[in-house]
């Protein structure tokens, strides 16, 4: 079985390109994946994006409270976050000094 996950950004880009609604773009993309590429399950990642955002927010609030109470050594700021695993990989490889600042929250793709 093959499973595909579709990010809302992909549907928005396709909708803009083909001048249709986001819902219509999602439906057409789902049809192509299932009927042309034999994908068994198509998952919309909006729910995973919401979970990731909530977790990142929780982590930021906790770090900010530690920072205000105990100073920069307790919780380094700012908190860097991205829903893109590629950005995280790039930052880890090219800017290792950013690693302590990167959020530990999983990306929507990792949650799915």
N, C-alpha and C positions, 0 to 999 in steps of 0.2 A: 504494500500500500504506500502511496505517496500522499504527503500532507503538504499543503502550501499555506503560508501565512501572508496576509495582505495588510500592509500598513496604511493608515489613512492618508499619509502623504502621497503614496503611490496612486491611490484613487483620485485624489485632488489634482495631481499632475495630469493624469489621463483625462479627467473630466475637462480640464482647461484646454488640453490639446485637441480633444475631439468635440469640444463645445457641447457638453451634455452635463447632466447633474452628477454629483458624486455617487449617489445611489445607483444611477444607471451605469456608471463606469464600473462600480463594484459588481453589479449583476453581470455585465458583459465579460468582465475579467474572470469572474467565477465560471461562467459558461465556457470560456476558452480553456481555462485550466482543466475543467472536468471533462469536456467533450473532445478537446483536441490533444491534450497532454496527459489524459488518463489519471488526473489527480483525484484521489478518493475523497479527501476532506479539505475544505477551504475554510480557514479561520481568519476572522477579522480581529486584528490586534488592538482595537480601541480599548477593550477591557483591560488588557495587559498594560497598555500605556497609562491608564488611570491608576492601576496598582503601583506601577513604577513611580509615578508622580507623587502619590501619597507617601510611599516609602522614602523618597528623596526629601520631601517636605518634613517628614518626621525626623530624619537624620539631620537636616539643616537646623531645625528648632533645637534639637538636643545639643548639637555642636555650638550653636549661638549662645545658649544658656550657659554651657560650660565656659565658653570664651569670655562672656561677661562676668561670670563669677570668679573664675580662676586665672584668666589671662590667656595669652596666645599659646603658651606651652601645653595647656590642657586640651585645646581643640583648635588646630590651625584653621585659619579662615583666609580666603573665601572657600566655599565648598564648590568644587567644579563638578558639574553633572551633564550628562548627555544621554539621549536615548539611542545614540548610534554606537554600536560596539566598535566600529572602525575608528571613530574618533578616540575612544579610550585606548585602543591598541596603538594608535599613532602617538598619543601623549605618553604612554608608557615607554615606547621605544625611542622617541626623539627628545622628550623632556622629562627625564626621570625625577627631576626636582618637583614636578607636579604630583607625583604619586601620592604623597600624604594628603593632598587637597582633593583627590578624586573621590566622589561619592562611592560608597560600597553597595548602593542600591542596584539591583539587576536591571538590565535593559528590558523593554517590552519583549524583544525577540527571545531573550533568555527565560523570561517568565513563561512564555508559550511553550 
